[in-house]
Amino acid sequence: MKMLFVILVCISLNAIAQAQENPGFISIDCGAPNGYHDDNLDIYYTIDTGFVESGKNMQISSKYIDRVPMQQLMNLRCFPNGTRNCYTLRPTQGKSKRYLIRASFFYGNYDTLSQTPTFDLYIDVNYWITVKDPSNYTYEEIIYTTSRDYIQVCLVNRGSGVPFISALELRTLDNSTYDTSAGALQTSWRYNIGSKTTYRHPQDDYDRIWEGQSFNWTTITNKTNVDSLRSTNNAYKVPLEVLMTGQQSLDNISSSLKLFWISSEPTYKWYLFFHFAEFQVLRSGQLRRFRVYVNDNKLITTVTPEYLKPVTVSTFPFDGTVLNFSITSVTSQSSLPPFLNAVEWFRSIDLPHSTTDLNDVTGINSIKTIYGVAIDDWQGDPCVPVSFIWSFLNCSEDDIPRIISLNLSSSNLKGSIATSFSSLTALVSLDLSFNELSGQIPDFFADMPNLRILNLSGNNLNGSIPAVLEKKMADKTLQLSLDGNPNLCRQDSNCNQDGRKKKNTVVPAVAATVGSLALVFFLICAIVVIRRRRKKIEEINTGSMEVTASKEHRPKEVSEPSTGTGFNEGRLVVGKNRPFTSAEVLSITGNFRTVIGEGGFGNVYLGTLDDGWKVAVKVLSQSSKQGYKEFQAEAQLLMIVHHKNLVSLIGYCEDFDNMALIYEFMPNGNLRQHLAGNTSNVISWSQRLQIAIDAAQGLEYLHNGCRPSIIHRDLKTSNILLNENMQAKIADFGLSRVFMMEDGCQISTQPAGTPGYLDPVFNTGGNLNKKSDVYSFGIILFELITGQPAILRSPTGSIHIVKWVTPLIEGGNIQKMVDPMIHGQFNSNSIWKAIEIAMQCVQPNPVQRPDINHVLLDLKECLAVQVGRGRGQGMGDHSMKSTFGMTASLEALELAPDAR
C-alpha cells in the first residue's frame, strides 16, 4: 500500500508539472533518472514512473552520448520480460478527444550487443506499426481519438530482440482537425516545403515535427515577420515559420507541381493534407488560382488563396501501388503559378478490435492493485487481442468482450474479499481458493447474474454463509466450494457475535495435555525417520534430486484433508509414508493374491491394511526396466508431493526382494476402462469435464506447484484413476526424473511414453517438457469427447485419433464425433469449446500449445457452459465460430508426424 501511495504521488506530481509547463502535453523521457526542462523545445519532460509497470532503465553507449541530437535519446527503457508491456497515458482532456502520440527510438548499442531489435507497437488493443532497425533515431506518430479516459501504448516482443523506447509524447489536437472517423492516422511524412529547417515546439503549438524539404521547383520565401498570420491561423495551426516558405512551379503558369511514388503496400489507405498561405503581396490584377488532383486526375478542390489567410485541403482516402498528386493552375483565371507551403502524408490504420467492457477493465485493475497481483502479462487490455489475453482468466467472444472466468487460486491474496469483484458481472466461474482471504463472505456474489461456480476453499473466512447464497445453492444455480475455512459457520447458531465459530471450552484442556504427549512422541519418531532417510539418501546416486512444493501452490489438504478426497477420506496424514516390511507387504496383499493392474514397475495388487483400509500395492518385478535407484527416486518424490488430484502414497517397502509402493485404492479403476464401456457406469459429459478439470489441476500442480517442475512423461487415460466419488487423480507421476537445465527449463531425459500420447516433437529429436504433457492431455480430451482410444484399430490398419477427428471437425459433424454413450446429453457450445482446447493442446509446434493453467481455465468455462444448459444460461452459439477458428490449426496438424 505504501508503494502504491508513492506511485500515485509520482503520477500526481508529474501531471501537475506537465499541466503547468505545457497544457495538453504528456512528455515522457523513458528511462531517464529525473525530470527536466528542455530549453530548446520549451517542454518539460518527466520520468516514466507511474506510466509503466515493467521494464528496465538503461543508458545508451557512452560513445553515442555526444552524437544524439536531443537529450531524450540518451536514456531508454527496455522490456526483456513478457510479451506485451504497456504505457498508460491519462490526458487531462479525457475521452472523445483527438491526440497526436509520438514514440521515439534510438538504440545506441545500450546492451553492447550491436543487434538492433524488431518489435511491434500497439495503440490500445490494435496493431499500430512494426519498429524495424532503430539503429538511427526514428520515431512513429499516430493521430488517434480515444473513447476512454486513458490511452495505452504497448510494445510487443516478436522474438526478434528486446523491445525498447526512448521517449513517449502525447499532444492534444483540435477535434476539427485530422478526421479519424475511419480509424487512426499514421504519419508518413510532414514536410516544410522550400526550407532546410525543421521546426517543432515552440514554433508549433501542437509540437508536430516539420522537416525541411525542397523539390525540383522554384523556392519562394518571405523574410518579413508577419505576426498577423499567426493570429489568424486556422485550427491546424501550421507554424508561421513553415507558412513563410514554399515552392511554386516554373514561371510558366501552365506548368504544374507534381509528385509520385510507388507504394509497397497497395492495400493501405492514404490521406494528404495540403497547407497553403499567400504570403506575397500581389499587385493589382494578379491572381493565383489552382486545382488539386490526386491519383488519376481526381479533382479534390479548387483553391484561391487569400493574403495571410491559411487554407488546409484534405483529400479523400486513396490507395494503389502508384501514388501521385498534382497542383495545376486554372490558366484562364490565374496570372501566377501554383505553389505549396507544407504537406502532411498519413496512412490510415484500421481499428478492428474493441476494448474489453470498461466495468470489467476497471474491476480487474482494481483487484490487481488491491491485492498487489504481480503477473507479467497483466498489462494492457485483459481480453484483447486474444493472443495477449491475461493469464488465469477467460473472455467472451462478444463485440465488446467480457471477462467470464477468473482463477486466482494460490495467488497469495490477503485481506477481505474486495467489492471490485462485483464489477465483473459477466463472470461464470470465480476461483479464489487457497489464499489468505479473511472476513465474511460478501453477499454481492448473489447479485452477479451469471456466476455459476464460486470456489472459496482453503482461506480463513469466518461468519455464516449469506442466506442469498444458500438459496442459490439450494436452487442449484450456484456451485459453492467452502472447504478449508476453519472459522466459517455453516449455521448461524454456531457463530459468535463477531461472526466467528464458537469454540468448545471443555475439550481444549484435555486436548492440550494429549497434544503435548503426541507432540513428544511425534518428535521422537521424526528424529528416527530423519536419520534413517539421511542414511538412505547418502546411498543414492549423486544425481538424485530435491523436489519441494512451492508456497503458492502447496495445497492445504496436506494438514487438513477436505471432504471427498478419496476412498481413504479422513485418514490421518501423519500415518502416511511409513515404511512397511516385506512380511507386512505379503500379509497386506494376501501373498499377492489379487492383481488389479500392471505398471512400469510390475504388477499392482489389491491390499488391505490392519484397520480395514484398502490399498493398491505396486511391486517392483525382477524383470522391470526400472531399478533400485528409480524406486528410491519415486519414493522420495511421493513423500513430498501431495495434491487432491494426485494418487496419494500410503507407504513403501525397501526390502530389495519385495520393493513396493503402497497407494490409496481407487475403487472405480481408470478412465480408459470407463470410456471403453468396460464398466456399467456411463459417465456423462458433465462428469467427463469434471474429470478433465481434476486431471488438469493435478498436472498444473506437478508443473507449477513443485520446484523443480515434475514432468509426467506418460500421461494417458489409464493413468487417470477414479475414486468412489468419480474424482480423478493422476497416477504414475513419480516415475519422472527431473533435471534443471541452465536456462531454468525442466526436462525429463528418460521418457517412458505410450504410442498415441507421445509428443511428436520427441520423434524428431526433441526433449520432453511441460508442453509434451500438454500434448498428451489434448489426446485425453479427444478421448473424453469421442470415447475412442488414442490409436484406433481396424482390419485395414491403425489411425491416430487426431487424424480421425480432423475431417469431422472440418465438416462440423459433431454427431459422428461425440461418444454415443453420452446420448446427446450435452451443450454443443461446451463440446465445441472442448474440441478447440484439445486442438490447441495437440499443435505440432510446442510453442503454440497453451500452458496447463490456461487449459484448466478453459475447461472450467466449458463446465460452466454445460451447467447452464437448459436454464437459458448458455454462452451463445459458438459452434460455427469455433469451426472456422480452428481451420488454421487443422491445416497445421496435417503436417504433424504420426504418433505411433
N, C-alpha and C positions, 0 to 999 in steps of 0.2 A: 504493500500500500504506500510505503514511503517512497519507493522508486516511482510508482505511478504519479504521486504528487509532484515529484521533481520533474518528470516528463511534462506534465500538464503545465507546470510553471514555465518550463522552457518554451513550450508551444505558445503560451500567452505572451511571454516577453518577446519572442520572435515576431508574433503577429503585431504586437504594439509597435515594435521598431519599424517593421515594414510599412504599416499604415501611416506612421508619422513621416517616414522618409519618402516613400513612393506609393501614394494611394493607388489601389488596384493592381499592385505588383506583388508577386511572391518570387523572391530571388534566393536561390539556394546554391552555395558553393559546396558541392558534395565532397565529403571527406576533409573539409577544412577544419583546422583546430579551433578557430574562433571567427566571429563575425567581423565585418569591416565595411567601410565606405569606400567604394571605387570612385576616386575623384574624376577620372576620365569620363566615366559613364554617368556620374552623379546618381549612383544607385547603391543602396545598402544591401550587402549580401550577408545572409545568415548561415549558420551551420545547419546540418540536416537532422540534428537530434529532434525527435518528435514528429518527423515526417516519414521516417522509415524505421522498421523494427529489426532489420538484419543487416548483414554486410560488414565490411572491414575497411577502415580508413587507411589509405596509402598515399605516398608522395611519389611523383614521377622521378625518374633517374636524375641525379644531380647534373649530368651533362646537358640536360634539356631545360633546366630551370631558367637559364638566361635567354633561351630562344623563344619561349612562349610569348604570344602577343598580348596576353592578359592574365591577370592573377588567378582567374577562375580555372585555369588549366594546370595549375601547379599540383593540385591535390585531386584525389578521386576516391570513390567508394566502390569496392569490388564485391562480388557476391559468389564466393566459392561454394556455398552450400545452398541446397534447394533448387528446384526448377524455376519457380516464379518468385521474384522478390519485388515488392511494390512500394512506391512512394504515394502518400495520401496528401493531396492538396485541398485545403479548405478556404477558398477565396471568400472574403467578407461580402462580396456582392451576391453570393449564393447561387441557387439554381436558375435555369432558364436564361442564363447569360452566355454571351459569346466570348471565348477566351483564345488567345494565342499562347500555345505551350511550346517551349523550345528545350530540347535536351542536347547537351554538348558533350563531346568526347575527345579526349586526347590520351593516347596510350602511354607515350613517354617511357616505354620499357620499365614500367614501375615494378614488374615482377622479375626483371633481369632475364626473362626467357626469350626475348626478341621474337615473340609469336603473338601477333595481334589476333584477337578472338572475333568470331562472328556470332551474333545473337539477335533476338527479336525484341521489338518494343510493342507493347500493347497499351491502348488507351482504354481505361476501364476494362471491359470484357472482350474488346475487339482488337484484332491484329492491326497494328499501325504500319510498321516497316521493319526490314531487316538491316541491322547496322553491320556493314562489312568493312574490314580493313581500316579501322580508325587510327592508323599509324600517324597520319597528319590530323590537324584539328578539323573536325567535322561537326556539324550539328544537324538536327532534324527538327522541323517545325510542323505544327498542326494547328488548324483553326477548328475549334470544337465548341459545340453548345451542349452544356450538361443539363440533365434532367434532375440532378440531385445536388445536394449542398457540398459535395466533395467530388474530386476527380482523382482517379488512381492511374499512375504511370508505372507500368510493370516491365521489368527486364526478364526475359525468358531464356534460359540456357538451352541451346540447340545441340549441345555436345561438341561444340567447336571452340572451346575456350571459355574462360571465366568472364561473364558479363561485368561491365563496369560503367560508371557515369561520372563525368567531371562537373557538370552544372545542370540545374533544372530550374526553368523560369516560367512563370505564368504572367500574362499581361491581359488586362480586361479591355475588350473592344466594345465599340458601339454596336448594338444589336441590329442596326440598319445596314451594317456593312457585311460583306463576305457571306452571302447566303449559304447556309449549311443544311438546308432542308433535305437535300439528297444524301446527307451523310456528314462527313468531315472533309476538310481540305488540307492536303499535304503540300507544303511549299516545295516547289521545284526550283524556281528562280525568282529573284526580286532585283530588278536592275534599275540603277540610277543612270539613265541614258545620257551620253555625251559628257561623262565625267570620269576621272580616275580616282575619285574619292569615295570611300564607303562611309555611310552615315548610319547611326542608330541613336539611342538616347544620349544626350538630352535633346538633340535636334528633332527626333521622332518621339512624340508623346506616347506612342504605343511600343516603343523600343523594337520596331522592326529593323532588320538589317538590310540596308540598301547598298548593294555592291556596285561600284563604278564600272560602267561598261560602254564601250564605243564600237559601233559597226562601221561599215564602209559607206557612211553617209556624211553629210555636212554637219559639223557641230556648231551649235548656236548657244550663246550664253548671255546673261545679263548680270553684270557685276554690281549693279545698283541695288542697294538694300531696300527692298520694297516691303516694309513692315505691314502694310495694309493687306498684302496677300496672305500673311499668316492669320490675321484676324478674320478673314473671310473664307478660310479653308472649309471644305465640306467635311462630312462625318468621317471620311477616310483619313483626314489629317496627314496628307503626304507632306513631309517637311519642306519648308521654304527653300532650303539649300538644294533639294532634289528638283523642285519645280523651276529653279532658276537656271537649269541647264537642259539641253535637249539636242536632238538631231533632226534634220529635215532632209528631204530628198534633194537631188541636184536642182540647180536653179530652174531647170526645165519643169514647168508646172505640171506637165502631163506625166512626169515620172512618179513612181510610187516607192513607198518604203515596204520592203518585202523581206520576210524571214521564213525559212522552212527547215525542218529537221526530220530525222527518221526515228520513230519510237520503237523500242524493243518490246513494248507491251501493248499490242493493239487493242486489248480489251479495256484498257484504262479509259476513264472519262476525264477530259481536261477542261479547265476553266482559265480564262485570261481576264485580267483587269488592266485596262489601259488608262493612264493618267495624263491629262492634258492641262496646260495653263498657258495662255497667251501672255507672255511677259515682255514682248516688244511693243512699243508704241507704234501703231500703224498710221501711215499718212492717209490723208483724205483720199477716199476712193479705193483703198486697199482692203481686201477681204480674204480671209482664209476659210475655206470650207472643204471638207473631205469626208470620204466614206471609209468605214472599217469593214473588212471582209475576213472571214476565217474559213479555211478548208473548202475547196471547190467553189470559191467566189460566193459564199453565203454571206449576204449582207447582214451586218449586225446593226449598224445605225449610221446616221449622218451627223457630223459634228461641226458646229460653227463656234469655235472658242471665243469667249469674250475676254477683254483685258482684265487680268488679275482675278479671274473667276475660275477656280479649278473645276475640271469636269472628269468624272470617272465613268468609263464604259466597261461593262462586264459582258462576257459572252455567254451563250448557252453552252451546255456541255457538248463536247465533240470528241470523237475517237478516230482511230485509224493508224496505219503504220507510217504514213507520211503526213506530217502536221505542218501547217503553214498559215500565215496571216499576211495581209497587205493593207496599207493605208493609202488611198488613192484620192487625188483632188477631184472635186467637181469642176471640171475645167470651164464649163460655161458660166460658172458663178464665182470662181476663185481666181485671185490675182497673185496668190502666194502658194508655194509648195506645201505639202503636208508635213507635219512634224510629230514628234513623240517625246515626252519628258520622262516617263517611267512606265514600267510594265511589271506585272506580277503574274506568275505562272503556277497553277496549282493542279494537283492530281486529286480526283475525288476518291475518298475512301468509304467503302460500304461498311455499315454497322449492322450486321445481320443478327447479332446476339443481344438479347435483352438481359439486363442485370437481374439478380435474384430479388424477390419481393423485399421491399425496404424494411418491413417489420421483421422479417427473418434475418436480414443483414444486421439490423440494429440489435436484435436479440442475441444472435450468436456472438457478435463482437462484444456485447456487454458480458456474456458468460465468459468469454476469453479473458476479459480484463479483470472481472471479479475474482476468478479462480487462478489467474496467472497461468493460463494454459499456454505452454511453450511447445508448439508443434511447428516444424519447419515450414510445412506447406499451408499453414493457416494465415495466408496473406491474400490480398485481393478479394475478388468476389468468391463466396463459398461454393457456388454451384456452376459457374460459367467461366470459361469454356469447360466442357465436360472433361477434357483431358487434364484440367487443373483442379478438379473438384477436391475439396478438402478431405483429408483423411478422416475416417471414423464417422462420416455422415453420407447420406444419400439424398438425392433431389428428384423431384418430379420432372417430367418432360413437357410441362406446360409452356406456353409462350412466355410467361413470367414464372420462372422456376420457383419451387417451394422446397424447403428442407422437410423431408418426410421421415427420416430416421437419423438418430444421433446416438452414438455409442461412446461414452466417456468412462467406461468401466476401467478400474485400476488406473485412474489418471491423477491420483493424489489430490482430489478435490477436498477442500476443507471448509468448514463453516456450515451455515444453513443452506437450504435449497433456495436459490435465488429466484425472484419473481420473473427474471428475464426469460426463464424457460417458457413462461406463459405466452410470450410473443411468438413462439414457434407454433402457431395454431394449426399448421398442416401436418404436424408430427403424427406418425402412425406408431412408431416404436422409439422408446427412450430408455437407454440403459445407463444407469448411474451406479451400478453395483461395485462393491469392493473399493470404496473410497473412505474418506473420514468425514462424511456428512453427518451433521448433528441437528438437534432441534426437532420440531414436529413436522409431520408430512403436511404440506400445504394442500388446501382443498381446491386450488385453482386447476389442478390436474383434471378435475371433473368437468371443467369448462372448456377443455381443449377438445374440440368436436371430433377429431379424427384419431385421437390417441387410443390404441388398442393393446399395446404392450408397454408395461412400465416395470422396470427392474430396479429396485432399491435395495437389493440384498447386500449383506456384508458391510453395513455402515454402522453408525452409532445413533440412529434416530430414536426418539422417545415419544411419549404420549400415545394417544389412541389413533386408530385409523379413522380418518374423516368419514362420517356417515355417507356422504355423497359418493365416496369411492367404494365403500362397502356395497352400496346399492348397485353400482356399475359392475362390481364383481359378481354379485348375485344375478344380475341380468345377463351375465356372460358377454358384456360389451367391453370388458377390460380384463386383461391378464396381468395381475399384480403380483410381483415376487418380493417378499419381505424377509426371507430367511437371513439369519446372521445379524439381527439388530437386537441385542440382548435387553435393551431398555424399552423396547416397543411393546405397548399393551395391545392385546387383541380384544379386550373388553374394558369398558370404562371403569368397571368396579375394581379392576386390578391396578388402577392408576392413582397416584397421589395428586394433590392439588397442583404440584409443579409439573404434572404431566409425565412423571417417571413411574416405572413399575414398582409396586410395593414389594418390600423385602421381608422375608421371614426372620423374626428377631430371636427365635429359639435355636434354630439349626446352626447359625454361624459359630457359636461357642464350641459345639461338639465338632463341627466341620473343621474348625481351626486346629483342634488337637489331632484329629485324624489326618488332616492335611499335613501337619508338621511331621508326623511319623512317616507318612507316604513320601514326603519330600526327601527325608533322610534315606529311606530305602531306595528311592529313585536315584539319588546322587551316588550311592554306593554302586548300584547297577551300572550307572552311566560311566563311572570310572573304569569298571571292569571291561565294559564294551569298548570304550575308547582305547584302552590299552591293547585289547585284542585286535581291533581294527587297525591300529597303528602298526602292529606287528605284521598283519596280513598285507598292508599297503607296501611295506618295505620289501615284501617278497614279490610284489607285482612288478612287471617290466616298467622301466623308467618312462615309457610312453603313455602311461595311464594318465587320466585327465581328472580335473575337478569341475563338477557341474554344480551351479547354485541357482536357486530360483531368485529372479530379480525382485526387489521390494515392490515394484509397481505391479507385478503380475502374480505375486505369491498369494494363492487363494486362502481364504480364511477358514476353509473347512478342514485344514490340517489340524487345527486345535479345536475346532468346533464343527464336527460333521453336521451338515444340513440334512434335512429330511429328504428322502428319495434319492440317496446317493448310491444305492446298490443293494445287493442281496444281504450283505453284512451290515445293514444300516444300524447305526448306533454303537458299533463295536468300538471299544476304547482304542484310541490311536497309539497309546503307549505300548499296546500289546503287539503292534506290528513290527516287522523287520527283525524278529528274534530268530536266532539260529535254531535249526532242527537237526537232530542226529539222524543217521542213516536208518536206525531202528525205528525212529518215530515216523520217517517217511514211509517205511514198509507198513507200519501199523495204520497210518492215515489212509493209505491207498488200498489197504487190504491185499498186500502183496501184489500191487499193480494189477488189480482185478479188472477195472473198468476203464477202457480207453475212450476218451471223449474228443480227441483231436490229435493232429500232428503239426509240428512246427519245425523251424530250422534247427532247434536243439535235438528234437526227438519227439517221442510220444507225450501226450498230455493225458493225465489220469484224473479221475474223479476221486476226491478225498473228503474225509470228514474229521474235523478236529474233536477233541475230547468233549468240548461243550456243545457239540452238535452242528457247528457251523460247517457248511460245505465249502470246499476249496478246489481249485484246479492246480494240479501238481505237474509242472513241466520238468521232465527228467532228461539230462544230457545223455544221449546214447553214445555207445562206443564208436559208432560209425559216423557220428556227426562231424561235419566240417569245422564246427566251432570247437574250441579247446578250453583248457582251464583258464587261460588269461581272459578270453572273451567272456567266460562265465563270471569271473571276478568283476569285469567291467560292467556287465549288466547288473549284477547285484548291487554294486556301489551306486550306479545311476539311480536305480529304483528306490534305494534307501532315501534319496534326497528328493527325487521328482515326485510330485503329488498334485493331482488335479481331479476334479469330479468327473471329467470325461476321459480319464486315463485309467486303465485297469490297475488296481492297487495291488502292491506286493504285501503279503501277509508275513512271509518269512523265507528262509533259504537254508539249504543244506550244503556244506562244503566238503563232505566226505567224497574223496575222488571217485569211489566206486559208484556212488549214488548222488552225484551233484544234482541238485534240484532247486527250482524256484516255486514257491507256494503262493498262488494268486487268489484273489477273491473269485468265487464261482459266479459265472454269468449264465443263469438258467435258460435264457432264450436264445443261446447259441450265437451264431454270427449272421451278419446281414446278408451274405450271399445265399445262405440256406433259405431265408425268407423270400428273397427275390426269385429264387429258382422254384418256389412253390413246394419246397420240401417240408413245410410245416403247415399246420391247419390254420395258423394265424395270418390273415391277409392284412398287410399294413396299408393304410390309406395314404393319400397324397399329403395330408397334413402331418401324419406321422413320419413320412419319409423326409419332409422338410425339417422336422424337428430332429430327426436322426442326423441329417446333414449338418444342422446347426451344432448339435452336440459334438460331432466329429471335428468340425471346423474350430470349435472352441478348444478342444484338446490339442489339435495341431497348432493353433495360434499360441497356446501356452508353450509347446515344445520349441517353436520358432522364436518367440519374443519374450517368453517368461523365464527362460533358462539362460544362464551365462556360463559357457558359450551356448549358442543355439544348438538344439538337437535336431538332426535331420533324420526322419524316419527311414527313408530309403526303400521301404517295401509296403507302402500304404495301399490297401486293397479292401474289398468288401469282406473278405474272410478274416481280416484283421480288425474289423469293427464288430465288437461284441455287444450284446444287448442283455440288460438285467431284467428282473421280473417286471419292472415298470416300463420296459422298452426304451430305457435311457441308454444311449450309445456311449461306448467307451473304446478308445483305441488301445490295441494290444501290440506286443512285439516291438515297441519303440525302443526298448533297452538294447536291442541288437546294434544300434547305431554306434559308430565310432566317430567322434567329432574332434576336429583339429582346427586350430586358429592359423589362418594364413597371414601373411604380412600386411595385407590390406584390410584385415579385420573380417574377411568373409569366412563363414564356417562351411566346410565341405566334408563329405564322407569319402574315404578312399577305398573302402571295401564294400561296394554295393551288393546288396542281395538282389532285389529286383524280381519282378514277375512279368512274363510276357503279357503285353497288353497295357500294363501300367507304367512301364519303364519309360522315362523321358527320352524322346527320340534323339535329343542332343547328345545323350551319352553314347549312342551308337556311332556318332561321328567323332568320338574322341573327347567329349566334354566331361566335366565333373558333375556329380550330383550335388545339388544345393537346395535351398528353400523352394525355388521355383520348380525343381523336379518333383517335390512333394505336391506342389500346387497342380502340376500336370496330372499326377496320379489322382488327386482329389477331383479334378474335372472328369476323369473317366468314371469315378464312383458316382458323380452326379448324373452322368448319362445312364448308368446302370439303374439308379433310382428312378429316373424318368421313364426308361424303356422297359425295365425288368430284364433286359438282355445282359449276357456276360461281356466282359471286355473283349474277348475273342469269340466270335460266333462261328460255330462249326456246322458244316453241311456236307452232303455227299460230294458236292462239287469243289469243296475247299474251305478255307477259313477266310474271314474278313474282320478287320478291326472295327470296333463299334463306332469310331469317329467316321470312318468311310461309309458305314452303313447308314448313319443318321444324316450325313451331309445332303444327299439328294432329297430326303424327306423334308429337311429344313428349308432347302431352296424352293421346294414346291409348296411350302406352307401346309404340309399334310400332317397335321397334329394327331389325327385319329390313328394313323398307322404307326406313329412314333411312340405314343404313350402306352405304357404297360396296360393291357386289357384287364388285368386283375383289379385296377383302380375303378373299373366300371363307369368311367366318365364322371366320377365324383370329384371334379377339380375345377378351379377357376382358370380359364385359358390364359388370362394375363399373368397369373402366377407361373404357369407352365412355361410360357414364352420367356419370362424373366429368368427362370431357372436354366433354360436352354442357353440363353445369352451368357449367363455366368459360366456355364460349362464350356462354351465356345471360347471365352476369354482365357479360361484356365489351360486349355489344350493348344494354345497358339504355338506354332513351331519355334518362334523366337522367344526364349525365356524372358527377355526384357519386356515383351508385350503382355506377359501374364501378370495378373494382379497379385499383390501380397495377400496372404490368407486373411488378414484382418479386414481387407476390403471385401473379400468373398463372404466373410461372416456377416458383415453389414448388409450386403445384398440379399443374402439368404433370409435374414430376419425380415427384410422388406417383403420378400416372397411370401413368407408365412403370414405377415400382416395382411397382405392382399387376400390370401386364401381364407384367413379367419373372417374377413369381412364379407365373404361370399354369402349371398342370399339375404343380406341386410342393407343392400344399397351402398356398401362401403368399398366397392371396387375402386381401383386406381385409374379407371378409364381403359379404353381398348388399345392396348399397346401391341397387339399381335402383329398388325401389318407393319408398324414402325420397327418392331424387333426383327422381323424377317428381312426388311430392306437394310436395316442397320448392320446385319451380320453378313452381308454379301461379301465384303472385303475379307472378313475373317475366313469365310468358307473357301474363297479363292486361295488364300494363303495356306490353308490346311491341305489343299490338294498337293502342295509341294512337300508336305511333311512325309518323312520316311515311315514305312510301316513299323509299328511297334510289335515285333514278332516275338 
